[in-house]
Amino acid sequence: MSTPRRVVVVGAGMAAVRLADGLAGRAQVTLLGEEPHPPYNRILLSAVLEGTHAVDDISLRVPDHVDVRLGARAAQIHRAEREVELVDGRRVPYDTLVLATGSIPTLPPIRGLVRVDGRLDERVHAFRSLDDCLRLDAAVPGARAAVVVGGGLLGLQVARALSVRGLDTEVVEGGEHLLRSQVDGKAGRILARDLRRLGTTVYTGARAVRLTDEGLVLDNGFTLDTDLVVLTSGGRPSTALARRAGLTVRRGVVVDDGLASVDDPVVHAIGDCAEHGGRTTGFVPPAWEQAGILADRLAGSRATYAGSRTVARLRASGLDVAVLGDPEHIGGDVVEVTNPVLGSHRKLVVRDGVIVGATLVGDLSQIGLITQYYDRGTVLAQTEPGALLMAERPSRPSTLPDDAEVCACAGVTAGRVRACTSLEDVRASTHATTGCGGCADSVRSLLASRTLEGITP
Ligand SMILES: Cc1cc2nc3c(=O)[nH]c(=O)nc-3n(C[C@H](O)[C@H](O)[C@H](O)COP(=O)(O)OP(=O)(O)OC[C@H]3O[C@@H](n4cnc5c(N)ncnc54)[C@H](O)[C@@H]3O)c2cc1C
């Protein structure tokens, strides 16, 4: 495959910027972003809401050569002419087109969210974009109480941020426990306890059904008196543009192992909007993995995408959660330790000695080793899974073997961090610490131990 001259990317989010970075110096890249803001790290929106990060802190670094057009919403793709038409009628020609349109929030079926004039009730907020975040941020000082609808990863992030900002915060989750897509009831209950300890009320097994002047009415008869309602429970891949262009869309834009549309070899899709092997993703690690592979392919390599392992990590103050694979649905022997006193629940699903899924709540000290065993399919001795879970004391990152993964977002190992000379070098050459930031302490510790080794005679 020869290097494309013009790569046009619809979307200027997490996947698009990673792709542009991978194509640096290898193609002429244009990002078309509908949002008015320069590209930013979406994972850190809750940190902006919480007040620990300024908007400037979450900007994504875009390579110099990239033409980033902001406020540029793509309205149509003219595949025969190989042009993208923007809402203002301007056309942008491409040799290769990449759809990285992400996902969009959906409204849950709650009566009263939308007023008779068709606008959202002013108490109601989505939390997907920087504009959503800034609007909610502006509403916080005048508010006393908030209800977060949805007890998933996003809901817990937002609830923690609002609680840290001093609001009486309640979470409403229709399922029987929090994080029901990722963890079991025991883990969900530990999390609910943690949230309550941190001052947030949690209602599980309860659905919000109506928003009235008195507040948000639940199907269990409660009415929650609130100034703000934040919707975090629904979202789906943003595929309208692809559908209009006649591309095959199921849940996401259907792509093959080369991340190309199954209908058009010069149109690709990556990130939340793409569907590969019957699966859509919704997390940064697969979006970045796809972007890296596509960048290599567009530069001439024959790399293929075989699907990503699922790693979910919660980024929220005072709550630590990591889930590897799909521990609730994959079969195997379950080895678990629950310690409600310490607020931890750790579970490994083991098949033929291999860890095929894991849930860690409240204690992520063994995450590096467990991820390494999981990734490599290491066959463990009978006593090892239990021993891994019984260790209450953190294992030091500096003792991790070189091939242990440290940064789940960018898939970076301890060895790659050790090969760097500084935190700046780590960020620029591996992208570790630039996603959720959960690996920052481990990276610092690895760099520090490297420095110490360097001065040891
Ligand atoms: C608040 C929040 C917290 C999150 N936290 C985590 C986390 O802790 N860990 C994790 O792994 N994942 C997290 N996610 C999910 C993660 O952000 C996404 O998986 C990731 O951003 C996907 O990247 P993407 O490029 O596919 O989509 P996005 O980053 O959403 O970018 C898509 C961009 O395309 C633009 N766009 C859409 N249509 C058009 C069009 N027609 N024309 C022009 N532009 C268009 C959109 O406006 C958007 O800017 C979080 C998401 C949110 C909202």
The ligand as a Gaussian input file, in Angstrom:
#p B3LYP/6-31G(d) Opt

LIG

0 1
 C      -16.729000      11.908000      30.951000
 C      -16.110000      10.675000      30.345000
 C      -15.187000       9.938000      31.071000
 C      -14.577000       8.811000      30.518000
 N      -13.672000       8.129000      31.267000
 C      -13.021000       7.078000      30.713000
 C      -12.007000       6.383000      31.445000
 O      -11.753000       6.669000      32.611000
 N      -11.320000       5.389000      30.824000
 C      -11.578000       5.060000      29.517000
 O      -10.907000       4.181000      28.974000
 N      -12.540000       5.678000      28.806000
 C      -13.263000       6.683000      29.375000
 N      -14.244000       7.327000      28.653000
 C      -14.513000       6.885000      27.287000
 C      -13.491000       7.517000      26.341000
 O      -13.485000       8.902000      26.509000
 C      -13.790000       7.143000      24.897000
 O      -13.707000       5.737000      24.775000
 C      -12.803000       7.804000      23.938000
 O      -12.882000       9.201000      24.032000
 C      -13.078000       7.340000      22.502000
 O      -12.349000       8.116000      21.589000
 P      -12.994000       8.518000      20.182000
 O      -11.983000       9.342000      19.481000
 O      -13.561000       7.327000      19.554000
 O      -14.249000       9.431000      20.579000
 P      -14.272000      10.868000      21.231000
 O      -13.099000      11.107000      22.097000
 O      -15.626000      10.991000      21.843000
 O      -14.167000      11.878000      20.005000
 C      -15.135000      11.923000      18.987000
 C      -15.188000      13.346000      18.456000
 O      -15.825000      13.366000      17.192000
 C      -16.636000      14.509000      17.109000
 N      -17.633000      14.314000      16.045000
 C      -18.691000      13.470000      16.044000
 N      -19.384000      13.581000      14.893000
 C      -18.746000      14.512000      14.137000
 C      -18.994000      15.064000      12.849000
 N      -20.019000      14.675000      12.099000
 N      -18.146000      16.016000      12.390000
 C      -17.080000      16.420000      13.130000
 N      -16.805000      15.940000      14.384000
 C      -17.623000      14.984000      14.873000
 C      -17.229000      14.600000      18.499000
 O      -17.754000      15.881000      18.770000
 C      -16.001000      14.274000      19.358000
 O      -15.272000      15.427000      19.654000
 C      -14.895000       8.425000      29.206000
 C      -15.846000       9.149000      28.468000
 C      -16.460000      10.264000      29.033000
 C      -17.485000      11.034000      28.264000

